[in-house]
Amino acid sequence: MKTSSIKDGRFVTDSKGRTVGVLLDVKTYERLREAEESLADIRAYDDARPKAVAEVKAGQVASLDDYRARRSRAK
């Protein structure tokens, strides 16, 4: 295995010169993980938004006060 350095990471290559891995410093790895988590949150929001908008338009929502009142009556 051989490594070559490029900016924030080092690429690991096999004996034929094909890239088989990347070595990153911990700071870069953590930044990438945070970006991945943020992207997952954005995608979840994008997936849920159409349903939420449709429910609001159909009047299938309740205020927080209404929700709390129903919860306290149920107990």
C-alpha positions as CSV (number, residue, x, y, z in Angstrom):
1,M,0.0,0.0,0.0
2,K,1.1,3.5,-0.8
3,T,-0.2,6.9,0.3
4,S,-0.2,10.2,-1.5
5,S,-1.1,13.5,0.2
6,I,-3.8,15.8,-1.2
7,K,-4.9,18.8,0.9
8,D,-7.0,17.5,3.9
9,G,-6.5,13.7,3.2
10,R,-4.2,11.1,2.0
11,F,-5.3,8.6,-0.6
12,V,-4.3,4.9,-0.1
13,T,-3.6,3.1,-3.2
14,D,-3.0,-0.6,-4.0
15,S,-0.1,-2.1,-5.9
16,K,-1.8,-1.3,-9.2
17,G,-2.2,2.4,-8.3
18,R,-6.0,2.2,-7.7
19,T,-7.3,4.3,-4.8
20,V,-8.7,2.1,-2.1
21,G,-9.0,4.4,0.9
22,V,-8.6,7.9,2.3
23,L,-6.9,8.9,5.6
24,L,-8.3,12.0,7.1
25,D,-7.3,14.0,10.2
26,V,-9.9,13.9,13.0
27,K,-11.0,17.5,12.6
28,T,-11.8,17.0,8.9
29,Y,-13.6,13.7,9.7
30,E,-15.7,15.4,12.4
31,R,-16.6,18.2,10.0
32,L,-17.7,15.7,7.4
33,R,-19.8,13.8,9.9
34,E,-21.5,17.0,11.0
35,A,-22.2,17.9,7.4
36,E,-23.7,14.5,6.8
37,E,-26.0,14.8,9.9
38,S,-27.1,18.2,8.7
39,L,-27.9,16.9,5.2
40,A,-29.9,14.0,6.8
41,D,-31.9,16.6,8.8
42,I,-32.5,18.7,5.6
43,R,-33.7,15.6,3.7
44,A,-36.0,14.5,6.5
45,Y,-37.5,18.0,6.6
46,D,-37.9,18.0,2.8
47,D,-39.6,14.6,2.9
48,A,-42.0,15.6,5.8
49,R,-42.9,19.1,4.5
50,P,-45.4,18.2,1.8
51,K,-47.5,16.1,4.2
52,A,-47.4,18.9,6.8
53,V,-48.4,21.5,4.3
54,A,-51.3,19.3,3.1
55,E,-52.5,18.8,6.7
56,V,-52.4,22.5,7.4
57,K,-54.4,23.3,4.2
58,A,-56.9,20.6,5.1
59,G,-57.3,22.0,8.6
60,Q,-56.1,18.9,10.2
61,V,-54.0,20.7,12.8
62,A,-54.6,21.9,16.3
63,S,-53.0,24.6,18.4
64,L,-50.7,23.8,21.2
65,D,-53.3,24.9,23.7
66,D,-55.9,22.5,22.1
67,Y,-53.4,19.7,22.2
68,R,-52.6,20.3,25.9
69,A,-56.3,20.5,26.8
70,R,-57.0,17.1,25.1
71,R,-54.0,15.6,26.8
72,S,-55.1,16.8,30.3
73,R,-58.6,15.5,29.7
74,A,-57.3,12.1,28.6
75,K,-55.4,11.6,31.9
